[in-house]
Amino acid sequence: MSEHAHGPWLTIIGIGDNGLESLTPEAQAVVWQAETLVIGERLDAVIDGASLPGLKRILTWGAGFRETLAQILKLRGTPVTVLATGDPMHFGIGATLRRYVAAEEMMVLPSPSAFSLAAARLGWPLQSVTQISLHGRPLAFLNRHVMPRARILALTSDASTVQAAAVLLAERGFGASVLHVLEHMGSHRERILRMTALEMAETCPAMSDFNTLAIDCAEDGPLLAPVPGLPDDAFRHDGQLTKREIRAATLAQLAPFPNALLWDVGAGCGSIAIEWMRAGMGTKAIAIEPKPERVAMIRANAETLGVPDLEIIEGHAPESLTGLKRPDVIFIGGGITGEELFEICWAALGVGGLLVANAVTIEGEARLAELRGQHGGELVRIQVSRAAPVGRFCGWKSLMPVTMWTVVKGEAE
């Protein structure tokens, strides 16, 4: 606990679209006892200022998040109440403030989230629905979740988010998807607008900026599955690509787990880092690639495949690895014979950290054998053949064999 804190001083209250009337007696009492009230811009329209208690101060986020946060933190130890929409800990300001304030200094009083309200109105079992936020976030985050028969609930910034999502779906081959735009849920202005993505993209209907978007994806759209091993043509590349079968095997060895950070050293077109992040569970990745044209491909692939938050470092390894956040897992897709590359990567890993390295050359294979002799681990050689035309018939075309070394860093190293 902070030395300045004596129990909860920061209260975060979820509020519905019908304003203070949506609050429980407990929550209303907290509002009335607050010395400082912090109100989000969306709540200005649903809270009658005349009905608020006499306060020492009212803050808004209009000055900018960091400026308002600094004012809140200066008030540590005095009663501060933040009013937010719905459930503050579900893509809300509560989850953000938790990064700066200890849990024991906070009290959170949630209301039903927009996801819960939307699921109740549509009759969608919430545990079977993808829940994301596009509020203040790139629309590209939607790409990872668009699949046949998927149901998606998304928070939005305003009506333009819905319109842009409709265009994206139509361009992705999901124009027949049904969009439900749920406006002002819980208030007298509540309305549900239903159209296909294609209809909405073409007609641009008027709608409220205060909405939640529900997407019932069409059954016949193209599938890019969330499991590792996307088709090679799902990526823009110049040939520097870990092929589909090898990529699936490599991701299996990398073994993504919740909130883990991957370094993808020599990322090429970014396929390993991108599929690592598509595994979900809060996985993060840093792709390190020296060639500008490949960096552009990584960025484009990350957008198209729904992980625009992939961190990309343009530079040569190992020099560009200095100062990066400590990884949980490292993948070296090329350059294992480079001077000091392995040593610097190995030093960056903590105890229990995992390293996977692939090689296709004789020299690279020899280096992996040498490293295995020094550090142990598992060495595997994978050969893949694909059927290809041979005149009027069909034969096997072999891809270059790949040697894969997997090793966990132990206490003694």
C-alpha positions in Angstrom: 0.0 0.0 0.0 1.2 3.5 -0.7 2.6 5.4 2.3 0.0 8.1 1.6 -3.0 5.8 1.6 -5.2 4.8 4.6 -7.7 2.6 2.9 -9.8 3.4 -0.2 -9.8 7.1 -1.0 -10.6 6.6 -4.8 -14.1 5.3 -5.6 -15.0 4.5 -9.2 -18.7 4.1 -9.9 -20.3 2.7 -13.0 -23.4 4.7 -14.1 -26.1 3.9 -16.6 -27.5 6.0 -19.5 -30.3 7.2 -17.2 -27.8 9.1 -15.0 -27.8 9.2 -11.2 -31.1 7.3 -11.2 -29.2 4.2 -12.2 -27.2 4.1 -9.0 -27.8 2.1 -5.9 -28.4 3.9 -2.6 -24.8 3.0 -1.6 -23.4 4.5 -4.8 -25.5 7.6 -4.5 -24.3 8.1 -0.9 -20.7 7.9 -2.1 -21.4 10.6 -4.7 -22.9 12.9 -2.2 -20.0 12.4 0.2 -17.3 13.0 -2.4 -15.1 16.1 -2.2 -14.0 15.7 -5.8 -16.1 14.3 -8.7 -14.5 13.2 -11.9 -16.8 12.9 -14.9 -16.2 11.5 -18.4 -17.2 13.4 -21.5 -19.9 10.9 -22.4 -21.6 11.4 -19.0 -22.0 15.2 -19.5 -25.0 14.4 -21.5 -26.7 12.1 -19.0 -26.0 13.9 -15.7 -27.9 17.0 -14.8 -25.4 19.3 -13.2 -28.1 20.9 -11.0 -28.7 17.5 -9.3 -25.1 17.1 -8.2 -24.1 17.9 -4.6 -22.0 20.9 -3.6 -18.5 19.8 -4.2 -15.0 21.2 -3.7 -14.2 20.5 -7.3 -15.4 18.8 -10.4 -12.8 17.4 -12.9 -13.3 16.1 -16.4 -11.1 14.2 -18.7 -11.3 17.0 -21.3 -8.0 18.4 -20.3 -6.3 15.1 -21.3 -5.8 11.9 -19.5 -2.4 12.5 -18.1 -3.2 16.0 -16.9 -6.4 14.9 -15.1 -4.6 11.8 -13.7 -2.0 14.0 -12.2 -4.7 16.1 -10.5 -6.3 13.0 -9.1 -3.1 11.6 -7.7 -2.3 14.9 -6.0 -5.6 14.4 -4.1 -4.6 11.0 -2.7 -6.0 10.5 0.8 -9.1 12.7 0.2 -12.4 11.4 -1.1 -12.4 11.3 -4.9 -15.2 9.7 -6.9 -14.9 8.9 -10.6 -18.1 8.4 -12.5 -17.7 6.0 -15.5 -20.1 4.2 -17.8 -21.1 0.6 -17.0 -18.5 -1.6 -15.5 -15.3 0.4 -15.0 -13.1 -2.7 -14.8 -14.2 -4.0 -18.2 -12.3 -1.9 -20.8 -13.0 1.0 -18.5 -11.3 3.8 -16.6 -11.1 1.6 -13.5 -8.8 -0.8 -15.3 -6.7 2.1 -16.5 -6.4 3.8 -13.1 -5.5 0.5 -11.5 -2.1 0.9 -13.2 -1.4 3.9 -11.0 -3.3 3.2 -7.8 -3.0 0.2 -5.6 -6.1 -2.1 -5.4 -6.5 -1.4 -1.6 -6.7 2.3 -2.3 -9.7 1.8 -4.6 -13.3 0.9 -4.3 -15.2 0.0 -7.5 -19.0 -0.1 -7.6 -19.9 -1.4 -11.1 -23.2 -1.2 -13.0 -24.0 -3.7 -15.7 -21.5 -3.4 -18.6 -22.6 -2.4 -22.1 -21.7 -6.0 -23.0 -24.1 -7.4 -20.4 -26.9 -5.1 -21.4 -26.4 -5.8 -25.1 -26.3 -9.6 -24.6 -29.5 -9.4 -22.5 -31.3 -7.5 -25.3 -30.1 -9.8 -28.1 -30.4 -13.0 -26.2 -26.7 -13.9 -26.8 -25.0 -16.1 -24.2 -22.3 -13.7 -23.0 -19.7 -16.5 -22.5 -19.9 -17.4 -26.2 -19.4 -13.9 -27.5 -16.1 -12.0 -28.2 -16.0 -8.8 -26.2 -13.6 -6.0 -27.4 -13.2 -2.3 -27.3 -12.8 -0.1 -30.3 -13.3 3.0 -28.2 -10.1 5.1 -28.9 -8.4 2.1 -30.4 -7.6 1.2 -34.0 -10.4 -0.4 -36.0 -7.8 -3.1 -37.0 -8.3 -4.8 -33.7 -11.6 -6.1 -35.1 -9.8 -8.1 -37.9 -8.5 -10.8 -35.5 -12.1 -11.7 -34.4 -14.0 -11.7 -37.7 -14.7 -15.3 -38.6 -17.7 -17.3 -39.9 -20.5 -17.6 -37.3 -18.6 -15.4 -34.7 -20.5 -13.0 -32.5 -18.7 -9.9 -31.4 -19.7 -7.1 -29.0 -17.7 -4.0 -29.4 -17.5 -0.7 -27.6 -17.2 2.2 -30.0 -15.9 5.8 -30.0 -19.0 7.1 -31.9 -21.1 6.5 -35.0 -18.1 6.7 -37.3 -16.7 3.5 -35.7 -19.8 1.6 -36.7 -19.7 2.9 -40.2 -16.0 2.0 -40.6 -16.6 -1.5 -39.2 -19.4 -2.0 -41.7 -17.0 -1.1 -44.5 -14.3 -3.3 -43.1 -16.7 -6.3 -42.9 -17.9 -5.8 -46.5 -14.3 -5.6 -47.8 -13.4 -8.7 -45.9 -16.2 -10.7 -47.5 -18.5 -10.5 -44.5 -21.0 -8.1 -46.0 -24.0 -10.4 -45.1 -23.1 -10.1 -41.4 -25.9 -8.6 -39.3 -25.0 -5.5 -37.3 -27.0 -4.4 -34.3 -26.4 -0.9 -33.2 -27.6 -0.5 -29.6 -28.1 3.1 -28.7 -28.5 4.6 -25.2 -29.2 1.3 -23.5 -31.2 1.8 -20.3 -32.6 5.3 -21.1 -35.7 6.6 -22.7 -33.7 7.2 -25.9 -32.9 3.5 -26.3 -33.0 2.1 -29.8 -31.7 -0.8 -31.8 -30.8 -0.4 -35.4 -30.3 -3.6 -37.5 -28.8 -3.8 -40.9 -26.4 -6.0 -42.8 -22.8 -4.7 -43.0 -23.2 -4.2 -46.8 -26.4 -2.2 -46.4 -24.9 0.0 -43.7 -21.7 0.6 -45.7 -23.8 1.6 -48.7 -26.5 3.8 -47.0 -24.6 5.4 -44.1 -27.7 5.7 -41.8 -27.9 8.2 -39.1 -27.3 6.9 -35.6 -26.3 8.1 -32.1 -22.7 8.5 -31.2 -23.4 6.7 -27.8 -23.8 3.1 -28.9 -22.6 -0.4 -28.6 -22.0 -2.5 -31.7 -23.0 -6.2 -32.0 -21.9 -8.2 -35.0 -23.4 -11.5 -36.0 -20.8 -12.6 -38.6 -22.0 -14.3 -41.8 -21.4 -18.0 -42.2 -19.9 -17.9 -45.6 -17.0 -15.4 -45.0 -13.4 -16.5 -45.4 -11.8 -18.2 -42.4 -8.5 -17.1 -40.9 -8.5 -19.4 -37.9 -7.0 -18.3 -34.5 -4.8 -21.4 -34.2 -1.2 -21.1 -35.5 -0.5 -22.0 -39.1 -2.3 -19.3 -41.2 -1.9 -19.8 -45.0 1.2 -18.4 -46.4 -0.8 -16.0 -48.6 -2.4 -14.5 -45.5 0.8 -12.5 -45.2 2.5 -9.9 -47.5 6.1 -11.2 -47.9 9.1 -11.3 -50.2 9.8 -14.9 -49.6 11.3 -14.3 -46.2 8.5 -16.2 -44.5 8.4 -19.1 -42.1 6.2 -21.5 -44.1 2.9 -22.6 -42.7 3.8 -26.0 -41.5 7.0 -24.9 -39.9 5.3 -21.9 -38.4 2.7 -24.0 -36.7 5.4 -26.3 -35.3 7.4 -23.3 -34.2 4.5 -21.7 -32.4 3.8 -25.0 -30.7 7.4 -24.9 -29.3 7.1 -21.2 -28.4 4.0 -22.1 -26.4 2.2 -18.7 -25.9 0.8 -18.1 -22.4 -1.1 -15.2 -20.7 0.6 -11.8 -20.9 3.9 -13.2 -22.1 6.3 -11.1 -24.1 8.0 -12.5 -27.2 11.1 -11.1 -29.0 10.9 -12.1 -32.7 14.5 -11.5 -33.8 14.9 -11.2 -37.5 11.2 -11.0 -38.0 11.0 -11.0 -41.8 7.4 -10.3 -42.6 6.4 -10.7 -38.9 4.5 -14.0 -39.2 5.7 -15.5 -36.0 5.1 -12.4 -33.9 1.7 -11.9 -35.4 0.5 -15.4 -34.8 1.9 -15.3 -31.3 -0.3 -12.3 -30.6 -3.3 -13.8 -32.3 -3.1 -16.6 -29.7 -4.8 -14.0 -27.4 -4.5 -14.1 -23.6 -2.8 -10.7 -23.6 0.3 -11.9 -25.4 2.7 -9.2 -26.6 5.5 -9.2 -29.1 8.4 -7.1 -30.3 9.4 -7.7 -33.9 13.0 -6.7 -34.7 13.8 -6.4 -38.4 16.6 -4.4 -40.1 15.2 -4.0 -43.6 12.7 -1.0 -44.1 10.7 -2.7 -46.8 10.1 -5.7 -44.5 9.2 -3.4 -41.6 6.5 -2.0 -43.8 5.3 -5.5 -44.5 5.2 -6.3 -40.8 3.2 -3.3 -40.1 0.7 -4.0 -42.9 0.4 -7.7 -41.9 -0.2 -6.7 -38.2 -3.1 -4.4 -39.3 -4.7 -6.9 -41.6 -4.5 -9.7 -39.1 -5.8 -7.8 -36.2 -2.7 -7.0 -34.0 -1.9 -3.4 -34.7 -0.3 -3.1 -31.3 2.6 -5.3 -32.3 5.7 -3.3 -31.4 8.2 -3.1 -34.4 11.8 -2.2 -34.1 13.7 -1.3 -37.3 17.3 -2.2 -36.7 20.0 -4.8 -36.7 20.3 -7.3 -33.9 22.0 -7.6 -31.5 22.5 -3.8 -31.3 18.8 -3.0 -31.5 18.0 -5.3 -28.6 19.5 -2.9 -26.0 17.0 -1.3 -23.7 14.0 -3.5 -24.7 11.7 -4.9 -22.1 12.9 -8.3 -20.8 11.2 -11.1 -22.8 9.6 -14.2 -21.5 10.3 -16.0 -24.8 12.7 -15.4 -27.7 12.5 -16.6 -31.3 15.5 -16.3 -33.5 14.3 -17.0 -37.0 17.6 -16.2 -38.8 21.1 -15.0 -38.1 21.9 -17.5 -35.4 25.5 -17.5 -36.7 25.8 -13.8 -36.1 28.4 -12.6 -33.7 27.1 -12.4 -30.1 23.4 -12.6 -31.2 22.7 -15.7 -29.2 24.7 -14.6 -26.2 22.9 -11.3 -25.9 19.5 -12.9 -26.3 20.4 -15.6 -23.7 21.5 -12.9 -21.3 18.2 -11.1 -21.7 16.1 -14.1 -20.7 15.3 -14.6 -17.0 15.4 -18.0 -15.3 12.8 -20.2 -16.9 12.8 -18.1 -20.1 12.4 -20.0 -23.3 14.4 -19.7 -26.5 13.6 -21.2 -29.9 15.9 -20.9 -32.9 15.4 -22.1 -36.5 18.1 -22.6 -39.1 18.0 -23.7 -42.7 21.8 -23.5 -43.6 24.5 -26.0 -42.8 26.3 -23.4 -40.9 23.2 -22.4 -38.9 22.5 -26.1 -38.1 26.1 -26.6 -36.9 25.7 -23.5 -34.6 22.5 -24.9 -33.1 24.3 -28.3 -32.5 27.1 -26.5 -30.8 24.7 -24.5 -28.6 22.8 -27.6 -27.7 26.0 -29.1 -26.5 26.6 -26.1 -24.2 23.1 -25.5 -22.9 21.1 -28.7 -23.6 17.6 -28.5 -24.9 15.8 -30.3 -27.8 17.0 -30.4 -31.4 14.5 -31.3 -34.1 14.8 -31.4 -37.9 11.6 -30.9 -39.9 11.2 -31.8 -43.6 8.0 -30.7 -45.4 6.9 -31.7 -48.9 4.0 -30.3 -50.8 2.2 -31.9 -53.7 2.8 -30.0 -57.0 2.1 -30.6 -60.7 4.6 -32.8 -62.6 3.5 -32.7 -66.2 0.0 -34.4 -66.3 0.6 -35.9 -62.8 1.4 -34.8 -59.3 4.6 -35.2 -57.3 6.2 -34.1 -54.1 8.1 -30.8 -54.0 10.4 -30.6 -50.9 10.8 -27.4 -49.0 14.1 -26.7 -47.3 14.5 -28.7 -44.2 14.5 -26.7 -41.0 16.4 -27.4 -37.8 14.7 -26.2 -34.6 16.4 -25.9 -31.3 14.3 -25.3 -28.1 15.8 -24.6 -24.7 14.8 -23.3 -21.3 17.2 -21.2 -19.3 18.1 -22.8 -16.0 19.2 -21.5 -12.6 22.9 -22.1 -13.2 23.1 -20.1 -16.5 
